[in-house]
Amino acid sequence: ENAITEDKTLAFTSLPQPQPLAENSEKLAFTPFSEMQENAITQEQTLAFTSLPQPQQLGENSEKLAFTPFLGIKEVETAPATPVFLNAQLSQNDSSPSEPRVLVAEIVVSGVDGDLRNRVFDVISTQAGRTTTRTRLQEDIDAIFATGFFSNVRATPEDTPLGVRVTFEVTPNPILRQVNINANPGTDIPSVVPQEVIDEIFGDQYGNILNLRRFQVSIQDLNTWYQENGYILAQVVDAPDVSDEGTVTLMIPEGVIEGIDIVYLNRDGQDTEEDGTPVKGRTREFIVTRQLSLQPGDIFNRDTIQGDLQRVFGLGIFQDVNVTLNPGTDPTKVVVVLNVQEQNTGSIAAGGGISSASGLFGSLSYQETNFGGNNQTLRTEVQLGTRDFLFDVSFSDPWIGGDPKRTSYTTNGFRRRSISLVYDGDEDPIRLDNGDRPRVLRTGAGIRFSRPLGENPLKPDWLASLGIQYQRVSIRDADNELTARDEDGQRLAFHNTGIDDLFMLQFGMVSDRRNNPAQPTTGSVTRFSIEQSIPVTSVVMSRLRGSYTFFVPVKFTDFTEGPQALAFQIEGGATFGDLPPYEAFILGGLESVRGFAEGDVGSGRYFLEGTVEYRFPVSRLLGGVLFLDGATNLGSGNAVIGNPSGRRGLPGSGASAGIGVRVNTPLGPIRIDYGFNTDGGSRVHFGIGEKF
């Protein structure tokens, strides 16, 4: 029965079928794309399909061959199968001597017409008038499927007096109408992909016959969108679900956070002690977790977690902070593990010496920046000298416990003595009758509250502060004796007694929109503040101050890779009402106009100041700066009691240009600036951190 008959009819053996069938079935099913890997989207974002069960064996005497491919649709479950041709004459070039060849008399394509029919003829290698084999027919089916236009292909051979008629029965995919996302199956968490993004990626295919190859490219684009937007755990899994109406549904677990764990590390970076017990941290866990904008139930995002880690590290109580991801109990979810290594947060120091301001003195200071494990800061400094007793005690809570708005407060009490730059400096300092320099002694206390404004307290639009402070200010000589006037008889305080009581209400607002607080290249910072005296004392004054800073990315040099930016700042202030001389605005120096000594541009009731900087990297550890500074007291120096700026011969206005070096350290950049001023002088300045 397995032979070529005299009338050239062809007999075939039985073949595998996807589902168990009865004997003598007339058609047999085959599945191409056997090279596809099972299970979902690979990291290269290629479209793949799930594996399927192997078919059962049929009985003998089947008369026709049928090929049914896998559609990439979950409802179709077939597996590779191969027809067997027996007892046909082999050509000399046949690479498989055991595989028979049959003569093809005619090729027919059914199920489509027009361009799609021509597309089938373009890709098949079987031709009328030539022989073919079972392998070539399978290759033709694979080639038809590779066009991406068809959901089903069957090759049916039929005996004719002249040979075999091969009919390729094809079913085209439906017209694509819409693509939907089934995100985060098993949860009610919506997808992070806006529908407009889906329509933008797949929209040019709407209204056309679904082409799986082109659709696969769009899936790659979708996965690229996830990666570029930080959703690194999101991926298309399983085969797309295609409805007869042309709606394609993609299943995408996007990386839902199941939980967040805090793991403490010891000095060796291990999470367990030598006896195997877990390392216990001093910091309370909620101090860390409240800094995180990502919470259980959110979609994991690389960029967001980086910002969270920066905030946690910015608390100043950890030596190292990093994150690891563990699978959750649901394999489509993730557990975020924050590994934190605490650092020493307390310090105590004692010292002593002799100075012109305090004479012989001894000092003791204590500081703790993680007081009680709550990230609260306690600072205490006491100095006892032969001339005076000074102290400064402050306590800060950066986030009042239980407050969802992230309200913070700082309270302090102090007794400080300093030399005011209004009276003193490199240029003709003002002296007392006894030749001493005037000292300003301030004794007082205050409290200030701060709160972010906006929906997200971790990324606020504005930060507002409100506080109140009382201080008694007196002018003293080196021996701590009260001195009301200088050697020229000019008042050094607002009152003739040399003692002023200031009771001030303070309000401020800050908006920080920089892209990177450490090395900004874009964004801006806006600040303004108001200080208003409460009329319970004899000094009634109002002081306004504001600044605006913005950054522009540039690339002028190629010393090394790194951010480059032009930085601009303009700042101004004004005082109305009573103005004690020591409260005047001071211009010149490291934080004002570089190239001048501190305060040597002048002082005044008003001021205006501007700076332009070009910041660029030189190497991994070094950065460079070119700068222009300028400031003026707007001619208000003589509006200060005693006109100290004019009497010292200060210009009241000045500008400078210069160059600077930044040395990157764990404490921040060490700043070294060298400036040339408009008076013909120059000066080197040292500091920590940028000017703004």
Summary of the structure (lengths in Angstrom):
residues: 692
radius of gyration: 40.5
end to end distance: 94.4
largest distance: 137.7
contacts: 2189
relative contact order: 0.05
helix: 11%
strand: 41%
